[in-house]
Amino acid sequence: MLVKISSLLLLINCWFANAASSQIPNILTQKETQQGWRLLFNGKDLVGWHSFQEKVAGKAWQVQDGAIVLNKNNKSVYKDYADLVTDDEFENFDLKVEWKMEPCSNSGVMFYVNESPQFKNTYESGPEMQIADLACNDDGRILKCRAGDLYDLISADTEWVNKGGRWNQYEIISKDGHLTFFMNGHKTIDTQMWDDHWRDMIKNSKFVEWPGFGSFKKGHISFQGTENGKLWYRNIKIRKL
């Protein structure tokens, strides 16, 4: 019975990956438009995005074949690959994004990022849904640091990440402090932000050294560029709740 259940879950995960790759990217359906969804990426350029505390996106962030691509090389400097953030800020939201990575990569999707001068990096203010290759990235083997985890705060019960080179879908829903993560259709995190338990988790994490982390109720969406590996992002859409 356990073998059958495991096989079924694997098939469901593969279905999400195949469905993501077969859909026309960066286009909203009529139903999505009626539901209030809007695209954060038009599939053509980086209008609506800039690098953290910069006016434009760094050179390592490019658009190729309908996807935002992080493509660093040994000549890249920090300004080229500084984390990418939305021009707009969001409060209560439902965010969906498809991503894939080359093997052994590490990155993340952050939210409620604040660009005040006191913060030198996005992760000093914004919580993160982690991206990491289970197969060969060191973080992919550490609880609270795996794909689908709320980075360094809460570990998902199960990993649903597809191996490097295959598309994954993340969904982050934040409504009045209630935070949920979904990965390839599976819920990975369900927690409450900004209460005593939330503050206690931060006190017992690496983020305790950055006053203000996880306290903002409105902020930017961000893709991490400062870690290793090549990343692709597409079908980035959000709706206000």
MDAnalysis code that builds the backbone (N, CA, C; Angstrom):
import MDAnalysis as mda
import numpy as np

u = mda.Universe.empty(723, n_residues=241, atom_resindex=np.repeat(np.arange(241), 3), trajectory=True)
u.add_TopologyAttr("name", ["N", "CA", "C"] * 241)
u.add_TopologyAttr("resid", np.arange(1, 242))
u.add_TopologyAttr("resname", ["MET", "LEU", "VAL", "LYS", "ILE", "SER", "SER", "LEU", "LEU", "LEU", "LEU", "ILE", "ASN", "CYS", "TRP", "PHE", "ALA", "ASN", "ALA", "ALA", "SER", "SER", "GLN", "ILE", "PRO", "ASN", "ILE", "LEU", "THR", "GLN", "LYS", "GLU", "THR", "GLN", "GLN", "GLY", "TRP", "ARG", "LEU", "LEU", "PHE", "ASN", "GLY", "LYS", "ASP", "LEU", "VAL", "GLY", "TRP", "HIS", "SER", "PHE", "GLN", "GLU", "LYS", "VAL", "ALA", "GLY", "LYS", "ALA", "TRP", "GLN", "VAL", "GLN", "ASP", "GLY", "ALA", "ILE", "VAL", "LEU", "ASN", "LYS", "ASN", "ASN", "LYS", "SER", "VAL", "TYR", "LYS", "ASP", "TYR", "ALA", "ASP", "LEU", "VAL", "THR", "ASP", "ASP", "GLU", "PHE", "GLU", "ASN", "PHE", "ASP", "LEU", "LYS", "VAL", "GLU", "TRP", "LYS", "MET", "GLU", "PRO", "CYS", "SER", "ASN", "SER", "GLY", "VAL", "MET", "PHE", "TYR", "VAL", "ASN", "GLU", "SER", "PRO", "GLN", "PHE", "LYS", "ASN", "THR", "TYR", "GLU", "SER", "GLY", "PRO", "GLU", "MET", "GLN", "ILE", "ALA", "ASP", "LEU", "ALA", "CYS", "ASN", "ASP", "ASP", "GLY", "ARG", "ILE", "LEU", "LYS", "CYS", "ARG", "ALA", "GLY", "ASP", "LEU", "TYR", "ASP", "LEU", "ILE", "SER", "ALA", "ASP", "THR", "GLU", "TRP", "VAL", "ASN", "LYS", "GLY", "GLY", "ARG", "TRP", "ASN", "GLN", "TYR", "GLU", "ILE", "ILE", "SER", "LYS", "ASP", "GLY", "HIS", "LEU", "THR", "PHE", "PHE", "MET", "ASN", "GLY", "HIS", "LYS", "THR", "ILE", "ASP", "THR", "GLN", "MET", "TRP", "ASP", "ASP", "HIS", "TRP", "ARG", "ASP", "MET", "ILE", "LYS", "ASN", "SER", "LYS", "PHE", "VAL", "GLU", "TRP", "PRO", "GLY", "PHE", "GLY", "SER", "PHE", "LYS", "LYS", "GLY", "HIS", "ILE", "SER", "PHE", "GLN", "GLY", "THR", "GLU", "ASN", "GLY", "LYS", "LEU", "TRP", "TYR", "ARG", "ASN", "ILE", "LYS", "ILE", "ARG", "LYS", "LEU"])
u.atoms.positions = np.array([
    [0.822, -1.209, 0.000],
    [0.000, 0.000, 0.000],
    [0.860, 1.265, 0.000],
    [1.943, 1.264, 0.843],
    [2.823, 2.421, 0.886],
    [3.487, 2.671, -0.454],
    [3.841, 1.582, -1.152],
    [4.456, 1.713, -2.467],
    [3.487, 2.359, -3.445],
    [2.203, 1.938, -3.383],
    [1.196, 2.497, -4.282],
    [0.988, 3.985, -4.005],
    [0.934, 4.352, -2.709],
    [0.741, 5.760, -2.356],
    [1.916, 6.600, -2.823],
    [3.132, 6.094, -2.609],
    [4.325, 6.821, -3.041],
    [4.339, 7.007, -4.547],
    [3.930, 5.965, -5.269],
    [3.889, 6.049, -6.729],
    [2.869, 7.078, -7.185],
    [1.714, 7.114, -6.498],
    [0.670, 8.074, -6.850],
    [1.144, 9.504, -6.615],
    [1.804, 9.743, -5.476],
    [2.311, 11.080, -5.180],
    [3.360, 11.508, -6.186],
    [4.202, 10.557, -6.607],
    [5.212, 10.864, -7.616],
    [4.560, 11.251, -8.932],
    [3.491, 10.542, -9.306],
    [2.776, 10.856, -10.545],
    [2.144, 12.246, -10.475],
    [1.587, 12.598, -9.294],
    [0.990, 13.923, -9.130],
    [2.041, 15.004, -9.290],
    [3.206, 14.780, -8.686],
    [4.288, 15.753, -8.786],
    [4.744, 15.917, -10.227],
    [4.871, 14.803, -10.944],
    [5.264, 14.848, -12.353],
    [4.212, 15.565, -13.184],
    [2.936, 15.376, -12.829],
    [1.864, 16.040, -13.572],
    [2.000, 17.550, -13.464],
    [2.300, 18.059, -12.260],
    [2.476, 19.499, -12.088],
    [3.633, 20.004, -12.925],
    [4.724, 19.245, -12.962],
    [5.889, 19.665, -13.749],
    [5.559, 19.680, -15.232],
    [4.860, 18.653, -15.701],
    [4.514, 18.583, -17.118],
    [3.483, 19.638, -17.493],
    [2.518, 19.878, -16.587],
    [1.504, 20.898, -16.861],
    [2.140, 22.271, -16.959],
    [3.085, 22.538, -16.073],
    [3.768, 23.836, -16.094],
    [4.517, 24.038, -17.391],
    [5.170, 22.978, -17.880],
    [5.990, 23.119, -19.075],
    [5.160, 23.169, -20.349],
    [3.885, 22.702, -20.296],
    [3.073, 22.641, -21.505],
    [2.221, 23.892, -21.709],
    [1.977, 24.671, -20.675],
    [1.158, 25.859, -20.791],
    [1.925, 26.984, -21.469],
    [1.175, 27.847, -22.159],
    [1.807, 29.027, -22.743],
    [2.180, 29.961, -21.603],
    [3.464, 30.274, -21.444],
    [3.882, 31.056, -20.277],
    [3.517, 32.529, -20.380],
    [3.374, 33.142, -19.205],
    [3.230, 34.597, -19.069],
    [1.977, 35.152, -19.731],
    [0.913, 34.361, -19.728],
    [-0.377, 34.807, -20.245],
    [-1.453, 34.432, -19.233],
    [-2.301, 35.386, -18.868],
    [-3.396, 35.114, -17.954],
    [-4.613, 34.615, -18.718],
    [-5.317, 33.663, -18.129],
    [-6.578, 33.229, -18.702],
    [-7.656, 34.262, -18.368],
    [-8.771, 34.169, -19.064],
    [-9.879, 35.085, -18.781],
    [-10.350, 34.926, -17.339],
    [-10.378, 33.685, -16.865],
    [-10.805, 33.424, -15.490],
    [-9.846, 34.063, -14.491],
    [-8.545, 33.948, -14.747],
    [-7.557, 34.548, -13.844],
    [-7.706, 36.065, -13.796],
    [-7.935, 36.660, -14.952],
    [-8.127, 38.111, -15.002],
    [-9.343, 38.520, -14.184],
    [-10.426, 37.761, -14.312],
    [-11.644, 38.049, -13.555],
    [-11.426, 37.876, -12.055],
    [-10.524, 36.978, -11.696],
    [-10.231, 36.725, -10.282],
    [-9.274, 37.754, -9.685],
    [-8.760, 38.649, -10.524],
    [-7.904, 39.710, -10.018],
    [-6.418, 39.463, -10.141],
    [-6.033, 38.421, -10.876],
    [-4.605, 38.157, -11.057],
    [-3.991, 39.184, -12.000],
    [-2.717, 39.494, -11.783],
    [-1.951, 40.339, -12.700],
    [-0.561, 39.743, -12.843],
    [0.016, 39.921, -14.018],
    [1.362, 39.420, -14.271],
    [2.394, 40.383, -13.694],
    [3.413, 39.828, -13.046],
    [4.547, 40.629, -12.596],
    [5.688, 40.605, -13.600],
    [5.568, 39.743, -14.600],
    [6.590, 39.619, -15.645],
    [5.885, 39.414, -16.970],
    [6.213, 40.266, -17.956],
    [5.505, 40.212, -19.235],
    [6.115, 39.238, -20.235],
    [7.203, 38.574, -19.857],
    [7.828, 37.599, -20.744],
    [8.786, 38.194, -21.752],
    [8.915, 39.526, -21.751],
    [9.732, 40.194, -22.771],
    [10.900, 41.003, -22.196],
    [10.659, 41.656, -21.056],
    [11.703, 42.503, -20.480],
    [11.504, 42.577, -18.971],
    [12.327, 43.374, -18.305],
    [12.291, 43.458, -16.846],
    [11.600, 44.723, -16.353],
    [10.645, 45.199, -17.146],
    [9.811, 46.310, -16.699],
    [9.086, 45.880, -15.420],
    [9.134, 46.723, -14.401],
    [8.496, 46.390, -13.132],
    [9.435, 45.770, -12.123],
    [10.716, 45.622, -12.502],
    [11.712, 45.003, -11.627],
    [12.981, 45.846, -11.570],
    [13.691, 45.745, -10.464],
    [15.006, 46.376, -10.332],
    [15.820, 45.578, -9.322],
    [17.109, 45.760, -9.336],
    [17.951, 45.119, -8.334],
    [17.818, 45.858, -7.005],
    [18.008, 45.128, -5.940],
    [17.817, 45.666, -4.593],
    [18.602, 46.960, -4.385],
    [17.864, 48.009, -4.019],
    [18.406, 49.339, -3.769],
    [19.140, 49.931, -4.977],
    [18.731, 49.508, -6.156],
    [19.223, 50.084, -7.411],
    [18.017, 50.561, -8.220],
    [18.274, 51.303, -9.291],
    [17.181, 51.812, -10.114],
    [16.787, 50.849, -11.228],
    [17.722, 50.009, -11.655],
    [17.461, 49.063, -12.740],
    [17.961, 47.684, -12.330],
    [17.650, 46.690, -13.156],
    [18.111, 45.326, -12.895],
    [19.569, 45.166, -13.299],
    [20.312, 44.367, -12.536],
    [21.709, 44.106, -12.841],
    [21.881, 43.296, -14.109],
    [23.092, 43.314, -14.660],
    [23.372, 42.689, -15.952],
    [23.194, 41.172, -15.945],
    [23.339, 40.545, -14.786],
    [23.206, 39.088, -14.729],
    [21.757, 38.635, -14.834],
    [20.822, 39.559, -14.614],
    [19.400, 39.251, -14.772],
    [18.991, 39.552, -16.212],
    [18.578, 38.528, -16.927],
    [18.261, 38.645, -18.342],
    [16.912, 37.995, -18.638],
    [16.399, 38.258, -19.817],
    [15.175, 37.602, -20.279],
    [15.517, 36.754, -21.486],
    [15.240, 35.461, -21.391],
    [15.534, 34.524, -22.473],
    [14.375, 33.546, -22.627],
    [13.849, 33.442, -23.833],
    [12.789, 32.469, -24.133],
    [11.627, 32.553, -23.142],
    [11.205, 33.771, -22.842],
    [10.032, 33.961, -22.001],
    [10.250, 33.714, -20.526],
    [11.497, 33.760, -20.079],
    [11.795, 33.549, -18.660],
    [12.822, 34.566, -18.181],
    [12.703, 34.949, -16.909],
    [13.762, 35.715, -16.265],
    [14.870, 34.738, -15.910],
    [16.083, 35.040, -16.334],
    [17.204, 34.125, -16.136],
    [18.289, 34.821, -15.324],
    [18.728, 34.154, -14.276],
    [19.905, 34.607, -13.538],
    [21.103, 33.868, -14.099],
    [21.974, 34.598, -14.767],
    [23.090, 33.978, -15.487],
    [24.391, 34.680, -15.101],
    [24.983, 34.214, -14.006],
    [26.239, 34.802, -13.532],
    [27.426, 34.107, -14.184],
    [28.542, 34.821, -14.241],
    [29.796, 34.205, -14.670],
    [30.918, 34.735, -13.781],
    [32.138, 34.275, -14.034],
    [33.240, 34.641, -13.142],
    [33.654, 36.108, -13.254],
    [33.065, 36.820, -14.211],
    [33.350, 38.248, -14.350],
    [32.262, 39.111, -13.710],
    [31.196, 38.468, -13.240],
    [30.095, 39.217, -12.644],
    [30.515, 39.825, -11.311],
    [30.083, 41.049, -11.073],
    [30.301, 41.701, -9.787],
    [28.957, 41.790, -9.070],
    [28.996, 42.080, -7.771],
    [27.778, 42.026, -6.961],
    [26.634, 42.834, -7.567],
    [26.937, 44.007, -8.070],
    [25.891, 44.864, -8.625],
    [25.170, 44.190, -9.787],
    [25.853, 43.288, -10.492],
    [25.255, 42.589, -11.629],
    [24.174, 41.608, -11.197],
    [24.381, 40.956, -10.043],
    [23.463, 39.888, -9.642],
    [22.780, 40.143, -8.298],
    [22.815, 41.387, -7.824],
    [22.081, 41.721, -6.600],
    [20.627, 41.275, -6.749],
    [20.022, 40.882, -5.645],
    [18.686, 40.301, -5.682],
    [17.700, 41.180, -6.453],
    [16.864, 40.538, -7.247],
    [15.871, 41.224, -8.067],
    [14.614, 41.458, -7.235],
    [14.064, 42.662, -7.283],
    [12.859, 42.974, -6.511],
    [11.834, 43.676, -7.396],
    [10.579, 43.541, -7.018],
    [9.506, 44.220, -7.736],
    [9.534, 45.710, -7.436],
    [9.119, 46.497, -8.418],
    [8.960, 47.932, -8.171],
    [7.839, 48.176, -7.161],
    [6.778, 47.388, -7.263],
    [5.610, 47.556, -6.398],
    [5.788, 46.812, -5.078],
    [5.049, 47.267, -4.082],
    [4.987, 46.585, -2.794],
    [3.606, 45.960, -2.627],
    [3.552, 44.903, -1.819],
    [2.307, 44.164, -1.644],
    [2.058, 43.894, -0.168],
    [0.779, 43.840, 0.189],
    [0.379, 43.611, 1.574],
    [-0.219, 42.217, 1.705],
    [-1.524, 42.074, 1.546],
    [-2.153, 40.750, 1.497],
    [-2.152, 40.283, 0.046],
    [-1.629, 39.084, -0.200],
    [-1.445, 38.673, -1.594],
    [-1.441, 37.154, -1.745],
    [-1.664, 36.747, -2.980],
    [-1.495, 35.360, -3.424],
    [-0.520, 35.418, -4.597],
    [0.660, 34.838, -4.425],
    [1.725, 34.888, -5.429],
    [1.983, 33.500, -5.987],
    [2.085, 33.402, -7.314],
    [2.477, 32.157, -7.962],
    [3.670, 32.421, -8.876],
    [4.608, 31.507, -8.877],
    [5.782, 31.628, -9.742],
    [6.276, 30.238, -10.112],
    [6.644, 30.075, -11.366],
    [7.287, 28.840, -11.811],
    [8.788, 29.091, -11.909],
    [9.575, 28.097, -11.494],
    [11.028, 28.243, -11.539],
    [11.668, 26.895, -11.836],
    [12.852, 26.971, -12.398],
    [13.686, 25.778, -12.520],
    [15.132, 26.197, -12.302],
    [15.979, 25.224, -12.044],
    [17.368, 25.515, -11.705],
    [18.278, 24.510, -12.382],
    [19.515, 24.900, -12.587],
    [20.496, 23.921, -12.988],
    [20.860, 23.103, -11.752],
    [21.372, 21.884, -11.923],
    [21.688, 21.041, -10.766],
    [22.581, 21.748, -9.751],
    [22.313, 21.458, -8.485],
    [23.117, 21.933, -7.340],
    [22.941, 23.418, -7.047],
    [21.866, 24.015, -7.531],
    [21.641, 25.446, -7.313],
    [20.976, 25.719, -5.967],
    [20.992, 26.998, -5.594],
    [20.429, 27.453, -4.329],
    [19.932, 28.881, -4.527],
    [18.692, 29.155, -4.137],
    [18.143, 30.499, -4.279],
    [16.935, 30.615, -3.361],
    [16.059, 31.561, -3.650],
    [14.866, 31.705, -2.841],
    [13.962, 32.805, -3.351],
    [12.692, 32.721, -2.949],
    [11.700, 33.755, -3.234],
    [11.381, 34.441, -1.912],
    [11.644, 35.738, -1.835],
    [11.420, 36.490, -0.603],
    [10.249, 37.453, -0.763],
    [9.672, 37.838, 0.356],
    [8.502, 38.711, 0.339],
    [8.554, 39.628, 1.552],
    [7.778, 40.704, 1.483],
    [7.824, 41.759, 2.495],
    [9.240, 42.314, 2.659],
    [9.927, 42.420, 1.541],
    [11.276, 42.987, 1.544],
    [11.183, 44.505, 1.654],
    [12.014, 45.068, 2.514],
    [12.038, 46.511, 2.733],
    [13.355, 47.084, 2.210],
    [13.275, 48.205, 1.489],
    [14.473, 48.802, 0.896],
    [14.988, 50.027, 1.658],
    [14.658, 50.126, 2.923],
    [15.218, 51.212, 3.727],
    [16.737, 51.083, 3.779],
    [17.460, 52.206, 3.880],
    [18.931, 52.171, 3.871],
    [19.546, 51.294, 4.956],
    [18.820, 51.050, 6.042],
    [19.369, 50.239, 7.132],
    [19.594, 48.790, 6.718],
    [18.913, 48.346, 5.652],
    [19.043, 46.967, 5.199],
    [19.996, 46.896, 4.011],
    [21.012, 46.088, 4.127],
    [22.009, 45.937, 3.071],
    [21.682, 44.785, 2.126],
    [20.779, 43.901, 2.548],
    [20.389, 42.745, 1.736],
    [18.899, 42.480, 1.912],
    [18.304, 41.831, 0.933],
    [16.873, 41.532, 1.007],
    [16.540, 40.636, 2.185],
    [17.406, 39.670, 2.469],
    [17.118, 38.676, 3.512],
    [17.206, 39.250, 4.924],
    [17.616, 40.496, 5.053],
    [17.642, 41.118, 6.372],
    [16.257, 41.587, 6.803],
    [15.320, 41.643, 5.863],
    [13.962, 42.074, 6.195],
    [12.897, 41.080, 5.752],
    [13.111, 40.394, 4.614],
    [12.062, 39.576, 4.030],
    [12.204, 38.087, 4.278],
    [11.156, 37.419, 4.778],
    [11.163, 35.955, 4.884],
    [11.306, 35.320, 3.508],
    [11.696, 34.055, 3.489],
    [12.066, 33.401, 2.225],
    [11.477, 32.003, 2.103],
    [10.913, 31.712, 0.938],
    [10.596, 30.337, 0.558],
    [11.808, 29.812, -0.195],
    [12.476, 28.849, 0.405],
    [13.778, 28.409, -0.077],
    [13.705, 27.626, -1.389],
    [14.713, 27.821, -2.231],
    [14.950, 27.017, -3.429],
    [16.298, 26.334, -3.256],
    [16.330, 25.011, -3.342],
    [17.592, 24.278, -3.226],
    [17.438, 22.915, -3.882],
    [18.480, 22.455, -4.524],
    [18.479, 21.154, -5.182],
    [18.693, 20.064, -4.135],
    [17.682, 19.216, -3.965],
    [17.761, 18.130, -2.993],
    [18.919, 17.192, -3.281],
    [19.234, 17.005, -4.557],
    [20.196, 15.976, -4.942],
    [21.621, 16.300, -4.524],
    [22.030, 17.575, -4.659],
    [23.463, 17.828, -4.478],
    [23.803, 19.171, -3.861],
    [22.809, 19.959, -3.452],
    [23.126, 21.209, -2.769],
    [23.129, 20.973, -1.264],
    [24.110, 21.513, -0.572],
    [24.232, 21.273, 0.868],
    [22.978, 21.687, 1.624],
    [22.404, 22.852, 1.282],
    [21.194, 23.311, 1.959],
    [20.024, 22.365, 1.725],
    [20.036, 21.672, 0.582],
    [18.956, 20.759, 0.253],
    [18.837, 19.587, 1.194],
    [19.824, 19.406, 2.072],
    [19.820, 18.288, 3.017],
    [19.611, 18.749, 4.460],
    [19.450, 20.060, 4.668],
    [19.339, 20.603, 6.018],
    [17.896, 21.023, 6.284],
    [17.323, 20.555, 7.389],
    [15.974, 20.951, 7.747],
    [15.896, 22.467, 7.908],
    [14.814, 23.041, 7.435],
    [14.545, 24.476, 7.401],
    [15.322, 25.193, 6.301],
    [16.116, 24.453, 5.532],
    [16.893, 25.064, 4.447],
    [16.625, 24.380, 3.112],
    [15.619, 23.518, 3.052],
    [15.344, 22.767, 1.836],
    [14.301, 23.489, 0.984],
    [14.179, 23.051, -0.244],
    [13.173, 23.636, -1.132],
    [11.788, 23.498, -0.504],
    [11.051, 24.612, -0.477],
    [9.711, 24.613, 0.096],
    [9.655, 24.991, 1.554],
    [10.811, 25.058, 2.224],
    [10.850, 25.459, 3.631],
    [10.719, 26.971, 3.771],
    [10.240, 27.409, 4.927],
    [10.346, 28.812, 5.310],
    [11.740, 28.953, 5.897],
    [12.635, 29.516, 5.128],
    [14.071, 29.399, 5.381],
    [14.472, 29.751, 6.815],
    [15.141, 28.792, 7.453],
    [15.711, 28.894, 8.803],
    [14.663, 29.094, 9.892],
    [13.375, 28.917, 9.540],
    [12.315, 29.086, 10.529],
    [11.445, 27.844, 10.675],
    [10.913, 27.325, 9.566],
    [10.023, 26.165, 9.626],
    [10.366, 25.207, 8.495],
    [10.420, 23.925, 8.827],
    [10.699, 22.892, 7.837],
    [9.405, 22.258, 7.342],
    [9.320, 22.024, 6.044],
    [8.183, 21.303, 5.476],
    [8.242, 19.832, 5.886],
    [7.073, 19.191, 5.965],
    [7.028, 17.773, 6.335],
    [7.628, 16.888, 5.252],
    [7.422, 17.268, 4.000],
    [7.869, 16.461, 2.865],
    [8.441, 17.377, 1.797],
    [9.418, 16.887, 1.047],
    [9.978, 17.650, -0.070],
    [9.292, 17.241, -1.374],
    [8.895, 18.240, -2.136],
    [8.211, 17.988, -3.400],
    [8.963, 18.584, -4.582],
    [10.222, 18.914, -4.397],
    [10.989, 19.582, -5.443],
    [11.319, 18.617, -6.574],
    [11.206, 19.106, -7.805],
    [11.663, 18.347, -8.967],
    [13.158, 18.573, -9.152],
    [13.820, 17.602, -9.699],
    [15.269, 17.692, -9.855],
    [15.644, 18.830, -10.801],
    [16.917, 19.221, -10.742],
    [17.408, 20.307, -11.565],
    [17.050, 20.142, -13.029],
    [16.623, 21.247, -13.652],
    [16.258, 21.218, -15.060],
    [14.776, 21.064, -15.321],
    [13.976, 20.804, -14.273],
    [12.527, 20.660, -14.440],
    [11.823, 21.803, -13.721],
    [10.697, 22.209, -14.284],
    [9.954, 23.325, -13.715],
    [9.259, 22.924, -12.419],
    [9.214, 23.865, -11.485],
    [8.459, 23.751, -10.241],
    [7.528, 24.950, -10.131],
    [6.472, 24.794, -9.347],
    [5.591, 25.929, -9.082],
    [5.538, 26.207, -7.582],
    [5.757, 27.454, -7.224],
    [5.598, 27.918, -5.851],
    [4.352, 28.784, -5.769],
    [3.658, 28.685, -4.643],
    [2.570, 29.605, -4.333],
    [2.745, 30.059, -2.888],
    [2.734, 31.364, -2.690],
    [2.849, 31.961, -1.365],
    [1.602, 32.800, -1.129],
    [0.868, 32.479, -0.070],
    [-0.345, 33.216, 0.266],
    [-0.166, 33.855, 1.638],
    [-0.342, 35.156, 1.704],
    [-0.262, 35.878, 2.974],
    [-1.512, 36.730, 3.125],
    [-2.267, 36.428, 4.158],
    [-3.534, 37.144, 4.389],
    [-3.679, 37.441, 5.880],
    [-3.544, 38.709, 6.231],
    [-3.696, 39.142, 7.621],
    [-2.811, 38.339, 8.570],
    [-1.595, 38.050, 8.128],
    [-0.642, 37.340, 8.965],
    [-0.663, 35.835, 8.829],
    [-1.682, 35.282, 8.195],
    [-1.731, 33.831, 7.967],
    [-0.932, 33.512, 6.705],
    [0.123, 32.738, 6.863],
    [1.059, 32.459, 5.775],
    [1.019, 30.989, 5.392],
    [0.834, 30.715, 4.092],
    [0.872, 29.338, 3.597],
    [1.744, 29.268, 2.354],
    [2.496, 28.175, 2.256],
    [3.324, 27.871, 1.088],
    [2.783, 26.617, 0.418],
    [2.801, 26.622, -0.916],
    [2.495, 25.425, -1.696],
    [3.618, 25.196, -2.693],
    [4.005, 23.940, -2.857],
    [5.027, 23.577, -3.831],
    [4.489, 22.462, -4.710],
    [4.386, 22.740, -6.013],
    [3.846, 21.768, -6.962],
    [2.505, 21.216, -6.487],
    [1.680, 22.108, -5.925],
    [0.336, 21.742, -5.503],
    [0.226, 21.193, -4.103],
    [1.336, 21.007, -3.410],
    [1.342, 20.439, -2.063],
    [1.633, 21.531, -1.033],
    [0.820, 21.591, 0.022],
    [1.077, 22.559, 1.081],
    [2.328, 22.149, 1.857],
    [3.257, 23.089, 2.015],
    [4.489, 22.793, 2.753],
    [4.598, 23.571, 4.060],
    [3.981, 24.745, 4.120],
    [4.052, 25.583, 5.316],
    [2.682, 26.182, 5.598],
    [2.294, 26.197, 6.868],
    [1.052, 26.843, 7.298],
    [1.322, 27.427, 8.686],
    [1.443, 28.734, 8.775],
    [1.828, 29.346, 10.044],
    [1.226, 30.737, 10.174],
    [1.381, 31.316, 11.338],
    [0.906, 32.665, 11.603],
    [2.101, 33.580, 11.815],
    [2.099, 34.705, 11.133],
    [3.165, 35.689, 11.281],
    [2.805, 36.725, 12.341],
    [3.865, 37.345, 12.887],
    [3.761, 38.549, 13.716],
    [3.160, 38.318, 15.105],
    [2.960, 37.063, 15.500],
    [2.515, 36.804, 16.868],
    [3.722, 36.425, 17.733],
    [3.482, 36.067, 18.991],
    [4.585, 35.748, 19.902],
    [5.396, 34.557, 19.414],
    [4.720, 33.549, 18.876],
    [5.433, 32.370, 18.374],
    [6.343, 32.750, 17.208],
    [5.860, 33.607, 16.332],
    [6.655, 34.078, 15.196],
    [7.909, 34.808, 15.678],
    [7.719, 35.678, 16.644],
    [8.851, 36.432, 17.173],
    [9.847, 35.514, 17.889],
    [9.338, 34.483, 18.561],
    [10.226, 33.524, 19.227],
    [11.050, 32.745, 18.208],
    [10.435, 32.364, 17.083],
    [11.177, 31.649, 16.043],
    [12.322, 32.501, 15.517],
    [12.049, 33.769, 15.316],
    [13.087, 34.673, 14.815],
    [14.223, 34.805, 15.830],
    [13.870, 34.890, 17.109],
    [14.893, 35.001, 18.156],
    [15.829, 33.794, 18.168],
    [15.314, 32.636, 17.742],
    [16.105, 31.405, 17.742],
    [16.667, 31.071, 16.370],
    [16.753, 32.066, 15.501],
    [17.257, 31.856, 14.144],
    [18.417, 32.811, 13.865],
    [19.011, 32.666, 12.693],
    [20.088, 33.566, 12.274],
    [19.611, 35.006, 12.102],
    [18.286, 35.176, 11.946],
    [17.740, 36.497, 11.646],
    [17.666, 37.410, 12.864],
    [17.953, 36.874, 14.041],
    [17.890, 37.683, 15.255],
    [18.855, 38.868, 15.192],
    [19.905, 38.752, 14.381],
    [20.900, 39.831, 14.302],
    [20.441, 41.003, 13.441],
    [19.276, 40.870, 12.780],
    [18.779, 41.960, 11.934],
    [17.449, 42.476, 12.484],
    [17.466, 43.510, 13.305],
    [16.223, 44.075, 13.836],
    [15.283, 44.470, 12.698],
    [14.055, 44.077, 12.820],
    [13.076, 44.383, 11.782],
    [12.762, 43.213, 10.880],
    [13.605, 42.159, 10.904],
    [13.327, 41.020, 10.030],
    [11.951, 40.431, 10.353],
    [11.186, 40.154, 9.288],
    [9.906, 39.482, 9.450],
    [8.839, 40.299, 10.137],
    [9.053, 41.613, 10.249],
    [8.084, 42.457, 10.953],
    [7.235, 43.303, 10.016],
    [7.646, 43.397, 8.760],
    [6.939, 44.270, 7.827],
    [5.687, 43.586, 7.282],
    [4.610, 44.354, 7.177],
    [3.333, 43.822, 6.702],
    [3.036, 44.262, 5.270],
    [4.009, 44.935, 4.678],
    [3.924, 45.335, 3.279],
    [5.343, 45.440, 2.752],
    [5.567, 44.962, 1.516],
    [6.920, 45.035, 0.979],
    [7.024, 44.460, -0.412],
    [8.260, 44.354, -0.886],
    [8.546, 43.891, -2.238],
    [8.662, 42.365, -2.291],
    [8.391, 41.811, -3.468],
    [8.710, 40.418, -3.789],
    [10.125, 40.407, -4.355],
    [10.898, 39.371, -4.038],
    [12.293, 39.341, -4.481],
    [12.730, 37.936, -4.861],
    [13.586, 37.858, -5.883],
    [14.275, 36.619, -6.254],
    [15.742, 36.769, -5.879],
    [16.263, 35.765, -5.207],
    [17.640, 35.844, -4.729],
    [18.629, 35.602, -5.859],
    [19.597, 36.506, -5.969],
    [20.624, 36.359, -6.996],
    [22.004, 36.136, -6.439],
    [22.121, 36.240, -5.116],
    [23.441, 36.218, -4.493],
    [23.925, 34.826, -4.128],
    [23.120, 33.794, -4.366],
    [23.570, 32.423, -4.126],
    [24.108, 31.837, -5.432],
    [24.387, 30.529, -5.417],
    [25.034, 29.915, -6.581],
    [24.025, 29.266, -7.520],
    [24.429, 29.139, -8.789],
    [23.623, 28.403, -9.750],
    [22.841, 29.291, -10.697],
    [22.400, 28.691, -11.790],
    [21.594, 29.375, -12.798],
    [20.126, 29.073, -12.548],
    [19.299, 30.115, -12.562],
    [17.879, 30.002, -12.257],
    [17.038, 30.604, -13.371],
    [15.840, 30.041, -13.557],
    [14.864, 30.560, -14.503],
    [13.547, 30.794, -13.761],
    [12.857, 31.898, -14.082],
    [11.556, 32.199, -13.487],
    [10.585, 32.630, -14.589],
    [9.353, 32.193, -14.484],
    [8.327, 32.598, -15.446],
    [6.944, 32.460, -14.790],
    [5.902, 32.837, -15.546],
    [4.531, 32.766, -15.035],
    [4.440, 33.340, -13.621],
    [4.967, 34.541, -13.469],
    [4.988, 35.205, -12.166],
    [3.736, 36.072, -12.078],
    [2.827, 35.693, -11.219],
    [1.561, 36.414, -11.147],
    [1.121, 36.563, -9.695],
    [0.341, 37.601, -9.452],
    [-0.059, 37.927, -8.088],
    [-1.461, 38.513, -8.102],
    [-2.168, 38.312, -7.030],
    [-3.444, 39.002, -6.847],
    [-3.533, 39.492, -5.408],
    [-4.127, 40.636, -5.244],
    [-4.299, 41.207, -3.920],
    [-5.482, 40.541, -3.228],
    [-5.327, 40.287, -1.948],
    [-6.376, 39.637, -1.160],
    [-6.992, 40.624, -0.165],
])
